[in-house]
């Protein structure tokens, strides 16, 4: 996909709706490589606060790297919880 050079309020609203739909499915939205005007519009429109600054990344590889670590931690926590539940039986 080509970089997005600007975004208007309708675009920000679409991202807000996408974020809500993804959260309902247990999926976290992450934004990578936002150019200056786009990140400024996201910030001014309140989307950075809504999504959380920690979900904006400088590159796709950075986003994938961080998200991979988060997924592995969650998988490990689920396994630990499963082991704890099995030991109680």
Secondary structure as UniProt FT lines:
FT   HELIX           9..24
FT   TURN            25..26
FT   STRAND          31..32
FT   HELIX           36..44
FT   TURN            45..46
FT   HELIX           47..51
FT   HELIX           53..55
FT   STRAND          56..57
FT   HELIX           60..88
//
